[in-house]
Every structure is written in C-alpha cells, then in structure tokens.
Amino acid sequence: LSSGGSQTLLSGAIVSGLTVNDGGTQAVGSGAIASATTVNDGGTQAVSSGGIASATTVNDGGTQAVSSGGSAIS
C-alpha cells in the first residue's frame, strides 16, 4: 500500500505479507488477522479490539497502533 492507499480487514479475513508504505494504512478489525506485515516510514497499521497482528515489522518512521483488546504477537 502506498500514499492514499488503505486496506481494511473485516472479521474472518487473513492477509499475509503486505507492505505498507508512506501514506498507506492497514486497518485490522475484530476477528481479522494480519500476518508478516511490514510497515515502512510514514505507513500505519491500526489494530482494533479483537484484531490480531502477527510478526509485524515496523521500520523507522512506521507506526503500529494497537487498541485496547487488540493483539500484537511477535
């Protein structure tokens, strides 16, 4: 995902290997799983309550925001 791009994962969705670049956003909703995401400078991964992010790599300038009830598993 690049500038202005977004991906929203709804319940039951599983996505693996996405790269989120500057201006891109991946939103992981309740019941969804994002695996092996790479978040680069200016990119954002937002994990809502009930969402799971597994093995995320956050590089310099990237952001991973995990809400209460969300999970980030290394």
N, C-alpha and C positions, 0 to 999 in steps of 0.2 A: 504494500500500500504506500502511495506517495501523497504529495501535497493535495489536500482536499479529499482524499480517499478515506472511506470508512467501511468497516465490516462489523456487523452485529451478529453475534451468535446467540440463537434462541435455545430454549430447552431441548435437549437431545442432540444438539449439534456438536460435532467433534471436528476440530481443524488442527492440522499439524504442519509445522514448518513454514508458517507465514513470516515474512519480514515486513516490519512497519518502519517506514522512513519518515523524513521531515514532513510534518503536517498531516500525517496519517494517524488514524485511530482504530484500534480494535477494541470493541466492547464485548465482554464475556458475560452473558446473562445467566440467570439462575438455571441450573440444570445443564449448562453447556460446559464444554472442556476445550481449552486451547493448550496445545502441546508444542513444545520446542519452538516457541515464538522468539524472534529476535527483534528487539526494539532499539532502533538507532537514534542518533541525535535528532531531537525535535519530534520524535514519534511518541505515541502514548498507547498503553494497554490499560484499560479500565475493567476491573473485575468486580462485578456486583455481588451482593449477597446470594449465596448458593452457587456461584460460578467457581470454576476451578481453572487455574493456570499452572501448568506443569512444565518444569525445565525451561522457564523463560530466561533468555539472556538479555540483560539491559545494558547497553553500551553507553559511553559518555554522552550525556545530554538527553538520554532517553528517560521515559517516565513509566513506572508501573504503579498504578493506584488501586489498592485493594480495599474495598469497602468492608465494613463490619459484616461478618458472616461469609465473606468470600475466602477463598483459599489460594495460596501460592505455595506450590510444592517444588522443592529443588530437585 
